[in-house]
Amino acid sequence: NAAVSLLSGPDAVWLARRLAMHGLVHNILKQLVVEKFDSALWVQICSELGLDDDTSVLEMRQYDDALTVQAVVTTAKVLGVTVEDALRAFGGFFVEYVSRSGHLRVLESMGDTLEAFMHNMNHLHYVLERGFRSSTFPYFKISEASCVDTGSVGGGGDVGNTAYRSCFRLSYASARSGLLAPLVEGVVPMVAKKLHGEDVAMTPASPEEGFDAAWTVSTERRLPTLGSRVAVISTTLTTNSKEPTVLKKGSRGTVVQVDKDGDCAIHFEGYDTAKWVFKTNLWQLRVVDEEVPLDSSCPPMSSFWIIHQALMSIGCCNQQSADTTKDQAPKMVSSFRPSNMDTVKLEDMVGGLSDKTSTELDTLARRVRASDDPGRLLMRAVEAPRVAASWGDVKLLDAASSFWSTNSGQPKDYALSKSADRARLFVTHCWAAPRNWHEMMGTRCSYGDVKATELKLVADDLAEATGGSWEDVTFWIDKCCIPQRHELLHTCVSHIEDFVQRCDGMVVLLSWNYFSRLWCVYEWAAFLVFHDATNVIVSVDNFLRPGTRALFLESIEQFSVANAQCHKEADRAVLKDKVAKYYKSEAAFERFARAMAVSVMAATGAQRASRGRSAVEEDFLPWAELADRLKEPELAARIRSADPLRWRSDAQAEVGVQGEALGQVARSWKG
């Protein structure tokens, strides 16, 4: 009744005028009713909504929020359940829908367990807010919990038959004052099941100050038993046998042996080898009770980002209408590429050119040798769509991720770029992933994917600032702007400063191993000689997660020219000469580099910290503490003087978002 009264109350007019919904939500709601209950019940729901048929509400366009809320309330009534139970069912089915439609790639990159996934949820929502500037998303806090062992989480069964168990407290804060808390209770268990093969129990708990709901979450991942069926849940999985073989996502197998440590020998159908041995701590497998296809036919739908935004629009999360005119049809998730931990040396990048390409580069080399300005002849730029992509555009992301998988370029990579007078941004980064990449980011998180999606966010930001298109943003990247496998390679390397001067700005793809690499530090230093520091964009959003924050703090604090790694020791002398020329001393340069890094990381932390008071302590204040340790009191004081929570509130007020009104509406519905 409270939910129904919401639709006839004074706030209903504001809701209808202010907010709009995607027909996508209506499509998912229909499928939930038809698949889980009965198609006749959907007909009854439409009748009670005053619809002769459902075609008018299933178009992939925006609808008034009031219509969608009324549809949820009516669905609950017809099914004979509470609105809260309807939201729980919708949340679980939403995950199934996304799973079947092939949009789990970004979710798979967020961790190997539910607990790790939830730790990274705020990161995901922060990135979503960067892509959808008109939306706000909830904030989660993960903390330790004292859980009583009451037996199997899944109910029944042998408690000892577990590969993994965890228990944590999940706190939830939202502009809707807990309105969608039941949705969380539907989404979280299904994410655990689909992504991690975990059973989940969520017990409501009293929320702490600043949060709207809380739960004690217990998870359990059961060991396979002899004769049980298992499925590969990674996009691809390379077995750890003597003859590695790639098993595709969805491959089913039967456990034919289990030893005392729980390690399993599994026979997979369709493979000649009888069995593969898996350690119990691998997260790429899960026990399955029945044959359930991972993919099925779904109607045309939006990208994952649009789906998620539509989901968050329920109950007035959206601040204004979203543009769905550029939506794309669904694409299936492609093969996962393991992250490359090593790079190819310059001296090994030779040969492999066609006669035509070799002749063209020979001609260019002669022109360069005779030119007074060789940098102008060698300067090239690559357009953003060739090296960057959003998580939702799987086809484009596949190509971009493949590009970033190795530093060794081929003629096709050089062909991605074009001769240019200037490039918008010089890209500096580490080609090799940190050695502990998969340990910190998850076994299904690709270093290439993260780089490609980071650059897409950078291009989006620039396009918004200039009123242009992200597709027009250009980059200078060594792999595609230097002709590898030709003598010009070494000529280009000697002209790095020329290329830096011909770029308007620099973007630093900042992984936590960045400050340990000699050439990375040199590129940043060279840029700052010719450009203002404000033209440096430090892109760290997809690298900086709760589990990696300490690694960034450590890498910046311990940075030194002497400790920077390089392939050849002769390179160190080059950098030291540049430092002495432009920065007077190594000590001065190191102090500048550390302070600059702390400044930009604090700026990133401030943006994240604006989402909640807990985020201030976790994402922002550690940088002030690092400034203290580096004996930079003025910088530390400047960081502490920031008030990201007020900044966010002021920004929302400036665009007319009635945050308190949203809270009142949410409380009236919930109460």
ABEGO torsion letter per residue (X at the ends): XAAAAAAABAAAAAAAAABBBBAAAAAAAAAAAAAABBAAAAAAAAAAAGBABAAAAABBBBBBAAAAAAAAAAAAAAAGBBAAAAAAAAAAAAAAAAAAAGAAAAAAAAEABAAAAAAAAAAAAAAAAAABAABBBBBBBBBBBBBBBAEBAAEEEBAABBABBBBBBBBBBBAAGGAAAAAAAAAAAAAAAAAAGBBBBBBBBBBBBGBABBBBBBBBBBBBBBGBBBBBABABBBBABABBBBBBBGBBBBBABBBAAGBBBBBBBGBABABBBBBAABAABBBBABBBBABBBBBBBBBAAAAAAAAAABGGABABBBBAAABBBBBBBBBBBBBBABBBBAAABBEGBBAAAAAAAAAAAAAAAABABAAAAABBBBBAAAABBBAABAAAAAAAAAAAABABBBAAAAAABBBBABBABBBBBBABBBAAAAAAAEAABBAAAAAAAAAAAAAAAAAAAAGBBAAABBBBBAAAABBBGBAAAAAAAAAAAAAAAABABBBBBBBAAAAABAAAAAAAAAAAAABBAAABBBBAAAABBAAAAAAAAAAAAABBAAABBBABAAAAAAAAAAAAAAAGBAAAAAAAAAAAAAAAAAAAAAAAAAAEAAAAAAAAAAAAAAAAAAGBAAAAAAAAABBAAAAAAAAAAAAGBBAAAAAAAAAAAAX
